Amino acid sequence: MAPPHGMTNPVTLDVPVGLPRIINVATLKAMLGANSRDVAFRKSVDEERWAICSDNYPVDLEDRTQVFKIREWAILS
């Protein structure tokens, strides 16, 4: 069952050994098993709104302030 509107299910990912520190949103979607057509959103620490991310948007796996949302999942980088 999907969470209530606006709510997300946080996800913890096991990062494969050898994966570079910086990946892109397309790689993040693949790691989650999401469809390539799924829209990804990002939220900055100082922003209140979610922004749409292109598939080539960089994801820093060591930056704990990055938050992404794909479908009902929220990914804390």
Distance bins in CASP14 RR format, pairs under 12 A and 6 or more apart:
PFRMAT RR
TARGET T0000
AUTHOR 0000-0000-0000
RMODE 2
METHOD distances of the structure
MODEL  1
1 7 0 0 0 0 0 1 0 0 0 0 0
1 9 0 0 0 0 0 1 0 0 0 0 0
1 72 0 0 0 0 1 0 0 0 0 0 0
2 8 0 0 0 0 0 1 0 0 0 0 0
2 9 0 0 0 0 1 0 0 0 0 0 0
2 71 0 0 0 0 1 0 0 0 0 0 0
2 72 1 0 1 0 0 0 0 0 0 0 0
2 73 0 0 0 0 0 1 0 0 0 0 0
3 9 1 0 1 0 0 0 0 0 0 0 0
3 10 0 0 0 0 0 1 0 0 0 0 0
3 69 0 0 0 0 0 1 0 0 0 0 0
3 71 0 0 0 0 0 1 0 0 0 0 0
3 72 1 0 1 0 0 0 0 0 0 0 0
3 73 0 0 0 0 1 0 0 0 0 0 0
3 74 0 0 0 0 1 0 0 0 0 0 0
4 72 0 0 0 0 1 0 0 0 0 0 0
5 72 0 0 0 0 0 1 0 0 0 0 0
6 41 0 0 0 0 0 1 0 0 0 0 0
6 43 0 0 0 0 0 1 0 0 0 0 0
6 50 0 0 0 0 1 0 0 0 0 0 0
6 69 0 0 0 0 1 0 0 0 0 0 0
6 71 0 0 0 0 0 1 0 0 0 0 0
6 72 0 0 0 0 1 0 0 0 0 0 0
6 74 0 0 0 0 1 0 0 0 0 0 0
7 69 0 0 0 0 0 1 0 0 0 0 0
7 72 1 0 0 1 0 0 0 0 0 0 0
7 73 0 0 0 0 0 1 0 0 0 0 0
7 74 0 0 0 0 1 0 0 0 0 0 0
8 41 0 0 0 0 1 0 0 0 0 0 0
8 43 0 0 0 0 0 1 0 0 0 0 0
8 50 0 0 0 0 0 1 0 0 0 0 0
8 67 0 0 0 0 1 0 0 0 0 0 0
8 68 0 0 0 0 0 1 0 0 0 0 0
8 69 1 0 1 0 0 0 0 0 0 0 0
8 70 0 0 0 0 1 0 0 0 0 0 0
8 71 0 0 0 0 1 0 0 0 0 0 0
8 72 1 0 1 0 0 0 0 0 0 0 0
8 73 1 0 0 1 0 0 0 0 0 0 0
8 74 1 1 0 0 0 0 0 0 0 0 0
8 75 0 0 0 0 1 0 0 0 0 0 0
8 76 0 0 0 0 0 1 0 0 0 0 0
9 32 0 0 0 0 0 1 0 0 0 0 0
9 69 0 0 0 0 0 1 0 0 0 0 0
9 70 0 0 0 0 0 1 0 0 0 0 0
9 71 0 0 0 0 1 0 0 0 0 0 0
9 72 1 0 1 0 0 0 0 0 0 0 0
9 73 1 0 1 0 0 0 0 0 0 0 0
9 74 1 0 0 1 0 0 0 0 0 0 0
9 75 0 0 0 0 0 1 0 0 0 0 0
9 76 0 0 0 0 0 1 0 0 0 0 0
10 67 0 0 0 0 1 0 0 0 0 0 0
10 68 0 0 0 0 0 1 0 0 0 0 0
10 69 0 0 0 0 0 1 0 0 0 0 0
10 72 0 0 0 0 0 1 0 0 0 0 0
10 73 1 0 0 1 0 0 0 0 0 0 0
10 74 1 0 1 0 0 0 0 0 0 0 0
10 75 1 0 0 1 0 0 0 0 0 0 0
10 76 1 0 0 1 0 0 0 0 0 0 0
10 77 0 0 0 0 0 1 0 0 0 0 0
11 28 0 0 0 0 0 1 0 0 0 0 0
11 31 0 0 0 0 1 0 0 0 0 0 0
11 32 1 0 0 1 0 0 0 0 0 0 0
11 33 0 0 0 0 0 1 0 0 0 0 0
11 34 0 0 0 0 0 1 0 0 0 0 0
11 67 0 0 0 0 0 1 0 0 0 0 0
11 68 0 0 0 0 1 0 0 0 0 0 0
11 69 0 0 0 0 0 1 0 0 0 0 0
11 70 0 0 0 0 1 0 0 0 0 0 0
11 71 0 0 0 0 0 1 0 0 0 0 0
11 72 0 0 0 0 1 0 0 0 0 0 0
11 73 1 0 1 0 0 0 0 0 0 0 0
11 74 1 0 0 1 0 0 0 0 0 0 0
11 75 1 0 1 0 0 0 0 0 0 0 0
11 76 0 0 0 0 1 0 0 0 0 0 0
11 77 0 0 0 0 0 1 0 0 0 0 0
12 31 0 0 0 0 0 1 0 0 0 0 0
12 32 0 0 0 0 0 1 0 0 0 0 0
12 73 0 0 0 0 0 1 0 0 0 0 0
12 74 0 0 0 0 0 1 0 0 0 0 0
12 75 0 0 0 0 1 0 0 0 0 0 0
12 76 0 0 0 0 1 0 0 0 0 0 0
12 77 0 0 0 0 0 1 0 0 0 0 0
13 19 0 0 0 0 0 1 0 0 0 0 0
13 23 0 0 0 0 0 1 0 0 0 0 0
13 27 0 0 0 0 0 1 0 0 0 0 0
13 28 0 0 0 0 1 0 0 0 0 0 0
13 29 0 0 0 0 0 1 0 0 0 0 0
13 30 0 0 0 0 0 1 0 0 0 0 0
13 31 1 0 0 1 0 0 0 0 0 0 0
13 32 1 0 0 1 0 0 0 0 0 0 0
13 33 0 0 0 0 0 1 0 0 0 0 0
13 59 0 0 0 0 0 1 0 0 0 0 0
13 61 0 0 0 0 1 0 0 0 0 0 0
13 68 0 0 0 0 0 1 0 0 0 0 0
13 70 0 0 0 0 0 1 0 0 0 0 0
13 73 0 0 0 0 1 0 0 0 0 0 0
13 74 0 0 0 0 0 1 0 0 0 0 0
13 75 1 0 0 1 0 0 0 0 0 0 0
13 76 0 0 0 0 1 0 0 0 0 0 0
13 77 0 0 0 0 1 0 0 0 0 0 0
14 31 0 0 0 0 1 0 0 0 0 0 0
14 32 0 0 0 0 0 1 0 0 0 0 0
14 61 0 0 0 0 0 1 0 0 0 0 0
15 21 0 0 0 0 1 0 0 0 0 0 0
15 23 0 0 0 0 1 0 0 0 0 0 0
15 27 0 0 0 0 0 1 0 0 0 0 0
15 28 0 0 0 0 0 1 0 0 0 0 0
15 31 0 0 0 0 1 0 0 0 0 0 0
15 59 0 0 0 0 0 1 0 0 0 0 0
15 60 0 0 0 0 0 1 0 0 0 0 0
15 61 1 0 1 0 0 0 0 0 0 0 0
15 62 0 0 0 0 1 0 0 0 0 0 0
15 75 0 0 0 0 0 1 0 0 0 0 0
15 77 0 0 0 0 0 1 0 0 0 0 0
16 23 0 0 0 0 0 1 0 0 0 0 0
16 27 0 0 0 0 0 1 0 0 0 0 0
16 30 0 0 0 0 0 1 0 0 0 0 0
16 31 0 0 0 0 1 0 0 0 0 0 0
16 61 0 0 0 0 0 1 0 0 0 0 0
18 61 0 0 0 0 0 1 0 0 0 0 0
19 27 0 0 0 0 1 0 0 0 0 0 0
19 28 0 0 0 0 0 1 0 0 0 0 0
19 30 0 0 0 0 0 1 0 0 0 0 0
19 31 0 0 0 0 1 0 0 0 0 0 0
19 59 0 0 0 0 0 1 0 0 0 0 0
19 61 1 0 0 1 0 0 0 0 0 0 0
19 62 0 0 0 0 0 1 0 0 0 0 0
20 27 0 0 0 0 1 0 0 0 0 0 0
20 58 0 0 0 0 0 1 0 0 0 0 0
20 59 0 0 0 0 0 1 0 0 0 0 0
20 60 0 0 0 0 0 1 0 0 0 0 0
20 61 0 0 0 0 1 0 0 0 0 0 0
20 62 0 0 0 0 0 1 0 0 0 0 0
21 58 0 0 0 0 1 0 0 0 0 0 0
21 59 0 0 0 0 1 0 0 0 0 0 0
21 60 1 0 0 1 0 0 0 0 0 0 0
21 61 1 0 1 0 0 0 0 0 0 0 0
21 62 1 0 1 0 0 0 0 0 0 0 0
21 63 0 0 0 0 1 0 0 0 0 0 0
21 77 0 0 0 0 0 1 0 0 0 0 0
22 28 0 0 0 0 0 1 0 0 0 0 0
22 56 0 0 0 0 0 1 0 0 0 0 0
22 57 0 0 0 0 0 1 0 0 0 0 0
22 58 1 0 1 0 0 0 0 0 0 0 0
22 59 1 0 0 1 0 0 0 0 0 0 0
22 60 1 0 1 0 0 0 0 0 0 0 0
22 61 1 0 0 1 0 0 0 0 0 0 0
22 62 0 0 0 0 1 0 0 0 0 0 0
22 63 0 0 0 0 1 0 0 0 0 0 0
22 66 0 0 0 0 0 1 0 0 0 0 0
22 77 0 0 0 0 0 1 0 0 0 0 0
23 29 0 0 0 0 0 1 0 0 0 0 0
23 30 0 0 0 0 1 0 0 0 0 0 0
23 31 0 0 0 0 1 0 0 0 0 0 0
23 32 0 0 0 0 0 1 0 0 0 0 0
23 55 0 0 0 0 0 1 0 0 0 0 0
23 56 0 0 0 0 0 1 0 0 0 0 0
23 57 0 0 0 0 0 1 0 0 0 0 0
23 58 1 0 0 1 0 0 0 0 0 0 0
23 59 1 0 1 0 0 0 0 0 0 0 0
23 60 0 0 0 0 1 0 0 0 0 0 0
23 61 1 0 0 1 0 0 0 0 0 0 0
23 62 0 0 0 0 0 1 0 0 0 0 0
23 63 0 0 0 0 0 1 0 0 0 0 0
23 66 0 0 0 0 0 1 0 0 0 0 0
23 68 0 0 0 0 0 1 0 0 0 0 0
23 75 0 0 0 0 0 1 0 0 0 0 0
23 77 0 0 0 0 1 0 0 0 0 0 0
24 30 0 0 0 0 1 0 0 0 0 0 0
24 31 0 0 0 0 0 1 0 0 0 0 0
24 40 0 0 0 0 1 0 0 0 0 0 0
24 42 0 0 0 0 0 1 0 0 0 0 0
24 53 0 0 0 0 1 0 0 0 0 0 0
24 54 0 0 0 0 1 0 0 0 0 0 0
24 55 1 0 0 1 0 0 0 0 0 0 0
24 56 1 0 1 0 0 0 0 0 0 0 0
24 57 1 0 0 1 0 0 0 0 0 0 0
24 58 1 0 0 1 0 0 0 0 0 0 0
24 59 1 0 0 1 0 0 0 0 0 0 0
24 60 0 0 0 0 0 1 0 0 0 0 0
24 61 0 0 0 0 0 1 0 0 0 0 0
24 68 0 0 0 0 0 1 0 0 0 0 0
25 31 0 0 0 0 0 1 0 0 0 0 0
25 32 0 0 0 0 0 1 0 0 0 0 0
25 34 0 0 0 0 1 0 0 0 0 0 0
25 36 0 0 0 0 0 1 0 0 0 0 0
25 38 0 0 0 0 1 0 0 0 0 0 0
25 39 0 0 0 0 1 0 0 0 0 0 0
25 40 1 0 1 0 0 0 0 0 0 0 0
25 41 0 0 0 0 1 0 0 0 0 0 0
25 42 0 0 0 0 1 0 0 0 0 0 0
25 51 0 0 0 0 0 1 0 0 0 0 0
25 52 0 0 0 0 1 0 0 0 0 0 0
25 53 1 0 1 0 0 0 0 0 0 0 0
25 54 1 0 0 1 0 0 0 0 0 0 0
25 55 1 0 1 0 0 0 0 0 0 0 0
25 56 1 0 0 1 0 0 0 0 0 0 0
25 57 1 0 1 0 0 0 0 0 0 0 0
25 58 0 0 0 0 1 0 0 0 0 0 0
25 59 1 0 0 1 0 0 0 0 0 0 0
25 60 0 0 0 0 0 1 0 0 0 0 0
25 66 0 0 0 0 0 1 0 0 0 0 0
25 68 1 0 0 1 0 0 0 0 0 0 0
25 69 0 0 0 0 0 1 0 0 0 0 0
25 70 0 0 0 0 1 0 0 0 0 0 0
25 75 0 0 0 0 1 0 0 0 0 0 0
25 77 0 0 0 0 0 1 0 0 0 0 0
26 32 0 0 0 0 0 1 0 0 0 0 0
26 33 0 0 0 0 0 1 0 0 0 0 0
26 34 0 0 0 0 1 0 0 0 0 0 0
26 35 0 0 0 0 0 1 0 0 0 0 0
26 36 1 0 0 1 0 0 0 0 0 0 0
26 37 0 0 0 0 0 1 0 0 0 0 0
26 38 0 0 0 0 0 1 0 0 0 0 0
26 40 0 0 0 0 1 0 0 0 0 0 0
26 53 0 0 0 0 1 0 0 0 0 0 0
26 54 0 0 0 0 1 0 0 0 0 0 0
26 55 1 1 0 0 0 0 0 0 0 0 0
26 56 1 0 0 1 0 0 0 0 0 0 0
26 57 0 0 0 0 1 0 0 0 0 0 0
26 58 0 0 0 0 0 1 0 0 0 0 0
26 59 0 0 0 0 1 0 0 0 0 0 0
26 70 0 0 0 0 0 1 0 0 0 0 0
27 33 0 0 0 0 0 1 0 0 0 0 0
27 34 0 0 0 0 0 1 0 0 0 0 0
27 36 0 0 0 0 0 1 0 0 0 0 0
27 40 0 0 0 0 0 1 0 0 0 0 0
27 55 0 0 0 0 1 0 0 0 0 0 0
27 56 0 0 0 0 0 1 0 0 0 0 0
27 57 0 0 0 0 0 1 0 0 0 0 0
27 58 0 0 0 0 0 1 0 0 0 0 0
27 59 1 0 0 1 0 0 0 0 0 0 0
27 61 0 0 0 0 0 1 0 0 0 0 0
27 68 0 0 0 0 0 1 0 0 0 0 0
27 75 0 0 0 0 0 1 0 0 0 0 0
28 34 0 0 0 0 1 0 0 0 0 0 0
28 36 0 0 0 0 0 1 0 0 0 0 0
28 38 0 0 0 0 0 1 0 0 0 0 0
28 40 1 0 0 1 0 0 0 0 0 0 0
28 41 0 0 0 0 0 1 0 0 0 0 0
28 42 0 0 0 0 0 1 0 0 0 0 0
28 53 0 0 0 0 1 0 0 0 0 0 0
28 55 0 0 0 0 1 0 0 0 0 0 0
28 56 0 0 0 0 0 1 0 0 0 0 0
28 57 0 0 0 0 1 0 0 0 0 0 0
28 58 0 0 0 0 0 1 0 0 0 0 0
28 59 1 0 1 0 0 0 0 0 0 0 0
28 60 0 0 0 0 0 1 0 0 0 0 0
28 61 0 0 0 0 1 0 0 0 0 0 0
28 66 0 0 0 0 0 1 0 0 0 0 0
28 67 0 0 0 0 0 1 0 0 0 0 0
28 68 1 0 0 1 0 0 0 0 0 0 0
28 69 0 0 0 0 0 1 0 0 0 0 0
28 70 1 0 0 1 0 0 0 0 0 0 0
28 73 0 0 0 0 0 1 0 0 0 0 0
28 75 1 0 0 1 0 0 0 0 0 0 0
28 76 0 0 0 0 0 1 0 0 0 0 0
28 77 0 0 0 0 1 0 0 0 0 0 0
29 35 1 0 0 1 0 0 0 0 0 0 0
29 36 1 0 0 1 0 0 0 0 0 0 0
29 37 0 0 0 0 1 0 0 0 0 0 0
29 38 1 0 0 1 0 0 0 0 0 0 0
29 39 0 0 0 0 1 0 0 0 0 0 0
29 40 1 0 0 1 0 0 0 0 0 0 0
29 41 0 0 0 0 0 1 0 0 0 0 0
29 53 0 0 0 0 1 0 0 0 0 0 0
29 54 0 0 0 0 0 1 0 0 0 0 0
29 55 1 0 0 1 0 0 0 0 0 0 0
29 56 0 0 0 0 0 1 0 0 0 0 0
29 57 0 0 0 0 0 1 0 0 0 0 0
29 59 0 0 0 0 0 1 0 0 0 0 0
29 68 0 0 0 0 1 0 0 0 0 0 0
29 69 0 0 0 0 0 1 0 0 0 0 0
29 70 1 0 0 1 0 0 0 0 0 0 0
29 71 0 0 0 0 1 0 0 0 0 0 0
29 73 0 0 0 0 0 1 0 0 0 0 0
29 75 0 0 0 0 1 0 0 0 0 0 0
30 36 1 0 0 1 0 0 0 0 0 0 0
30 38 0 0 0 0 0 1 0 0 0 0 0
30 40 0 0 0 0 0 1 0 0 0 0 0
30 55 0 0 0 0 0 1 0 0 0 0 0
30 59 0 0 0 0 0 1 0 0 0 0 0
30 70 0 0 0 0 0 1 0 0 0 0 0
31 40 0 0 0 0 0 1 0 0 0 0 0
31 59 0 0 0 0 1 0 0 0 0 0 0
31 61 0 0 0 0 0 1 0 0 0 0 0
31 68 0 0 0 0 0 1 0 0 0 0 0
31 70 0 0 0 0 0 1 0 0 0 0 0
31 73 0 0 0 0 0 1 0 0 0 0 0
31 75 0 0 0 0 1 0 0 0 0 0 0
31 77 0 0 0 0 0 1 0 0 0 0 0
32 38 0 0 0 0 1 0 0 0 0 0 0
32 40 0 0 0 0 1 0 0 0 0 0 0
32 59 0 0 0 0 0 1 0 0 0 0 0
32 68 0 0 0 0 1 0 0 0 0 0 0
32 69 0 0 0 0 0 1 0 0 0 0 0
32 70 1 0 0 1 0 0 0 0 0 0 0
32 71 0 0 0 0 1 0 0 0 0 0 0
32 72 0 0 0 0 0 1 0 0 0 0 0
32 73 1 0 0 1 0 0 0 0 0 0 0
32 74 0 0 0 0 0 1 0 0 0 0 0
32 75 1 0 0 1 0 0 0 0 0 0 0
33 70 0 0 0 0 1 0 0 0 0 0 0
33 71 0 0 0 0 1 0 0 0 0 0 0
33 73 0 0 0 0 1 0 0 0 0 0 0
33 75 0 0 0 0 0 1 0 0 0 0 0
34 40 0 0 0 0 1 0 0 0 0 0 0
34 55 0 0 0 0 0 1 0 0 0 0 0
34 68 0 0 0 0 0 1 0 0 0 0 0
34 69 0 0 0 0 0 1 0 0 0 0 0
34 70 1 0 1 0 0 0 0 0 0 0 0
34 71 1 0 0 1 0 0 0 0 0 0 0
34 72 0 0 0 0 0 1 0 0 0 0 0
34 73 1 0 0 1 0 0 0 0 0 0 0
34 75 0 0 0 0 0 1 0 0 0 0 0
35 55 0 0 0 0 0 1 0 0 0 0 0
35 70 0 0 0 0 1 0 0 0 0 0 0
35 71 0 0 0 0 1 0 0 0 0 0 0
36 55 1 0 0 1 0 0 0 0 0 0 0
36 70 0 0 0 0 0 1 0 0 0 0 0
37 55 0 0 0 0 0 1 0 0 0 0 0
37 70 0 0 0 0 0 1 0 0 0 0 0
37 71 0 0 0 0 0 1 0 0 0 0 0
38 52 0 0 0 0 0 1 0 0 0 0 0
38 53 0 0 0 0 0 1 0 0 0 0 0
38 55 0 0 0 0 0 1 0 0 0 0 0
38 68 0 0 0 0 0 1 0 0 0 0 0
38 69 0 0 0 0 0 1 0 0 0 0 0
38 70 1 0 1 0 0 0 0 0 0 0 0
38 71 1 0 1 0 0 0 0 0 0 0 0
38 72 0 0 0 0 0 1 0 0 0 0 0
38 73 0 0 0 0 1 0 0 0 0 0 0
39 50 0 0 0 0 1 0 0 0 0 0 0
39 51 0 0 0 0 0 1 0 0 0 0 0
39 52 1 0 0 1 0 0 0 0 0 0 0
39 53 0 0 0 0 1 0 0 0 0 0 0
39 54 0 0 0 0 0 1 0 0 0 0 0
39 55 0 0 0 0 0 1 0 0 0 0 0
39 57 0 0 0 0 0 1 0 0 0 0 0
39 68 0 0 0 0 0 1 0 0 0 0 0
39 69 0 0 0 0 1 0 0 0 0 0 0
39 70 1 0 0 1 0 0 0 0 0 0 0
39 71 0 0 0 0 1 0 0 0 0 0 0
40 50 0 0 0 0 1 0 0 0 0 0 0
40 51 0 0 0 0 1 0 0 0 0 0 0
40 52 1 0 0 1 0 0 0 0 0 0 0
40 53 1 0 1 0 0 0 0 0 0 0 0
40 54 0 0 0 0 1 0 0 0 0 0 0
40 55 1 0 0 1 0 0 0 0 0 0 0
40 56 0 0 0 0 0 1 0 0 0 0 0
40 57 1 0 0 1 0 0 0 0 0 0 0
40 59 0 0 0 0 1 0 0 0 0 0 0
40 66 0 0 0 0 0 1 0 0 0 0 0
40 67 0 0 0 0 0 1 0 0 0 0 0
40 68 1 0 1 0 0 0 0 0 0 0 0
40 69 1 0 0 1 0 0 0 0 0 0 0
40 70 1 0 1 0 0 0 0 0 0 0 0
40 71 0 0 0 0 1 0 0 0 0 0 0
40 73 0 0 0 0 1 0 0 0 0 0 0
40 74 0 0 0 0 0 1 0 0 0 0 0
40 75 0 0 0 0 1 0 0 0 0 0 0
41 47 0 0 0 0 0 1 0 0 0 0 0
41 49 0 0 0 0 1 0 0 0 0 0 0
41 50 1 1 0 0 0 0 0 0 0 0 0
41 51 1 0 0 1 0 0 0 0 0 0 0
41 52 1 0 0 1 0 0 0 0 0 0 0
41 53 1 0 0 1 0 0 0 0 0 0 0
41 54 0 0 0 0 0 1 0 0 0 0 0
41 57 0 0 0 0 0 1 0 0 0 0 0
41 66 0 0 0 0 0 1 0 0 0 0 0
41 67 0 0 0 0 1 0 0 0 0 0 0
41 68 1 0 0 1 0 0 0 0 0 0 0
41 69 1 0 1 0 0 0 0 0 0 0 0
41 70 1 0 0 1 0 0 0 0 0 0 0
41 71 0 0 0 0 0 1 0 0 0 0 0
41 72 0 0 0 0 0 1 0 0 0 0 0
41 73 0 0 0 0 0 1 0 0 0 0 0
41 74 0 0 0 0 1 0 0 0 0 0 0
41 75 0 0 0 0 0 1 0 0 0 0 0
42 49 0 0 0 0 0 1 0 0 0 0 0
42 50 1 0 0 1 0 0 0 0 0 0 0
42 51 1 0 1 0 0 0 0 0 0 0 0
42 52 0 0 0 0 1 0 0 0 0 0 0
42 53 1 0 1 0 0 0 0 0 0 0 0
42 54 0 0 0 0 0 1 0 0 0 0 0
42 57 1 0 0 1 0 0 0 0 0 0 0
42 58 0 0 0 0 0 1 0 0 0 0 0
42 59 0 0 0 0 1 0 0 0 0 0 0
42 60 0 0 0 0 0 1 0 0 0 0 0
42 63 0 0 0 0 0 1 0 0 0 0 0
42 65 0 0 0 0 0 1 0 0 0 0 0
42 66 1 0 0 1 0 0 0 0 0 0 0
42 67 1 0 0 1 0 0 0 0 0 0 0
42 68 1 0 1 0 0 0 0 0 0 0 0
42 69 1 0 0 1 0 0 0 0 0 0 0
42 70 0 0 0 0 0 1 0 0 0 0 0
42 74 0 0 0 0 0 1 0 0 0 0 0
42 75 0 0 0 0 1 0 0 0 0 0 0
42 76 0 0 0 0 0 1 0 0 0 0 0
42 77 0 0 0 0 1 0 0 0 0 0 0
43 49 1 0 0 1 0 0 0 0 0 0 0
43 50 1 0 1 0 0 0 0 0 0 0 0
43 51 1 0 0 1 0 0 0 0 0 0 0
43 52 0 0 0 0 0 1 0 0 0 0 0
43 53 0 0 0 0 0 1 0 0 0 0 0
43 65 0 0 0 0 1 0 0 0 0 0 0
43 66 0 0 0 0 1 0 0 0 0 0 0
43 67 1 0 1 0 0 0 0 0 0 0 0
43 68 1 0 0 1 0 0 0 0 0 0 0
43 69 1 0 0 1 0 0 0 0 0 0 0
43 74 0 0 0 0 1 0 0 0 0 0 0
43 75 0 0 0 0 0 1 0 0 0 0 0
43 76 0 0 0 0 0 1 0 0 0 0 0
43 77 0 0 0 0 0 1 0 0 0 0 0
44 50 0 0 0 0 1 0 0 0 0 0 0
44 51 1 0 0 1 0 0 0 0 0 0 0
44 53 0 0 0 0 0 1 0 0 0 0 0
44 63 0 0 0 0 0 1 0 0 0 0 0
44 65 1 0 0 1 0 0 0 0 0 0 0
44 66 0 0 0 0 1 0 0 0 0 0 0
44 67 0 0 0 0 1 0 0 0 0 0 0
44 68 0 0 0 0 0 1 0 0 0 0 0
44 77 0 0 0 0 0 1 0 0 0 0 0
45 63 0 0 0 0 0 1 0 0 0 0 0
45 64 0 0 0 0 1 0 0 0 0 0 0
45 65 1 0 1 0 0 0 0 0 0 0 0
45 66 0 0 0 0 1 0 0 0 0 0 0
45 67 0 0 0 0 1 0 0 0 0 0 0
45 76 0 0 0 0 0 1 0 0 0 0 0
45 77 0 0 0 0 0 1 0 0 0 0 0
46 65 0 0 0 0 1 0 0 0 0 0 0
46 67 0 0 0 0 0 1 0 0 0 0 0
47 65 0 0 0 0 0 1 0 0 0 0 0
47 66 0 0 0 0 0 1 0 0 0 0 0
47 67 0 0 0 0 1 0 0 0 0 0 0
48 67 0 0 0 0 0 1 0 0 0 0 0
49 69 0 0 0 0 0 1 0 0 0 0 0
50 67 0 0 0 0 1 0 0 0 0 0 0
50 68 0 0 0 0 1 0 0 0 0 0 0
50 69 1 0 0 1 0 0 0 0 0 0 0
50 70 0 0 0 0 0 1 0 0 0 0 0
50 74 0 0 0 0 0 1 0 0 0 0 0
51 57 0 0 0 0 1 0 0 0 0 0 0
51 66 0 0 0 0 0 1 0 0 0 0 0
51 67 0 0 0 0 0 1 0 0 0 0 0
51 68 0 0 0 0 0 1 0 0 0 0 0
51 69 0 0 0 0 0 1 0 0 0 0 0
52 68 0 0 0 0 0 1 0 0 0 0 0
52 69 0 0 0 0 0 1 0 0 0 0 0
52 70 0 0 0 0 0 1 0 0 0 0 0
53 59 0 0 0 0 1 0 0 0 0 0 0
53 66 0 0 0 0 0 1 0 0 0 0 0
53 67 0 0 0 0 0 1 0 0 0 0 0
53 68 1 0 0 1 0 0 0 0 0 0 0
53 69 0 0 0 0 1 0 0 0 0 0 0
53 70 0 0 0 0 1 0 0 0 0 0 0
53 75 0 0 0 0 0 1 0 0 0 0 0
53 77 0 0 0 0 0 1 0 0 0 0 0
55 70 0 0 0 0 0 1 0 0 0 0 0
57 66 0 0 0 0 0 1 0 0 0 0 0
57 68 0 0 0 0 1 0 0 0 0 0 0
57 70 0 0 0 0 0 1 0 0 0 0 0
57 77 0 0 0 0 0 1 0 0 0 0 0
58 66 0 0 0 0 1 0 0 0 0 0 0
58 68 0 0 0 0 0 1 0 0 0 0 0
58 77 0 0 0 0 0 1 0 0 0 0 0
59 65 0 0 0 0 0 1 0 0 0 0 0
59 66 1 0 0 1 0 0 0 0 0 0 0
59 67 0 0 0 0 0 1 0 0 0 0 0
59 68 1 0 0 1 0 0 0 0 0 0 0
59 70 0 0 0 0 0 1 0 0 0 0 0
59 75 0 0 0 0 1 0 0 0 0 0 0
59 76 0 0 0 0 0 1 0 0 0 0 0
59 77 1 0 1 0 0 0 0 0 0 0 0
60 66 1 0 0 1 0 0 0 0 0 0 0
60 67 0 0 0 0 0 1 0 0 0 0 0
60 68 0 0 0 0 0 1 0 0 0 0 0
60 76 0 0 0 0 0 1 0 0 0 0 0
60 77 1 0 0 1 0 0 0 0 0 0 0
61 68 0 0 0 0 0 1 0 0 0 0 0
61 75 0 0 0 0 0 1 0 0 0 0 0
61 76 0 0 0 0 0 1 0 0 0 0 0
61 77 1 0 1 0 0 0 0 0 0 0 0
62 76 0 0 0 0 0 1 0 0 0 0 0
62 77 1 0 0 1 0 0 0 0 0 0 0
63 75 0 0 0 0 0 1 0 0 0 0 0
63 76 0 0 0 0 1 0 0 0 0 0 0
63 77 1 0 1 0 0 0 0 0 0 0 0
64 75 0 0 0 0 0 1 0 0 0 0 0
64 76 1 0 0 1 0 0 0 0 0 0 0
64 77 1 0 0 1 0 0 0 0 0 0 0
65 76 0 0 0 0 1 0 0 0 0 0 0
65 77 1 0 0 1 0 0 0 0 0 0 0
66 74 0 0 0 0 0 1 0 0 0 0 0
66 75 0 0 0 0 1 0 0 0 0 0 0
66 76 1 0 0 1 0 0 0 0 0 0 0
66 77 1 1 0 0 0 0 0 0 0 0 0
67 73 0 0 0 0 0 1 0 0 0 0 0
67 74 1 0 0 1 0 0 0 0 0 0 0
67 75 1 0 0 1 0 0 0 0 0 0 0
67 76 1 0 1 0 0 0 0 0 0 0 0
67 77 1 0 0 1 0 0 0 0 0 0 0
68 74 1 0 0 1 0 0 0 0 0 0 0
68 75 1 0 1 0 0 0 0 0 0 0 0
68 76 0 0 0 0 1 0 0 0 0 0 0
68 77 1 0 0 1 0 0 0 0 0 0 0
69 75 1 0 0 1 0 0 0 0 0 0 0
69 76 0 0 0 0 0 1 0 0 0 0 0
69 77 0 0 0 0 0 1 0 0 0 0 0
END
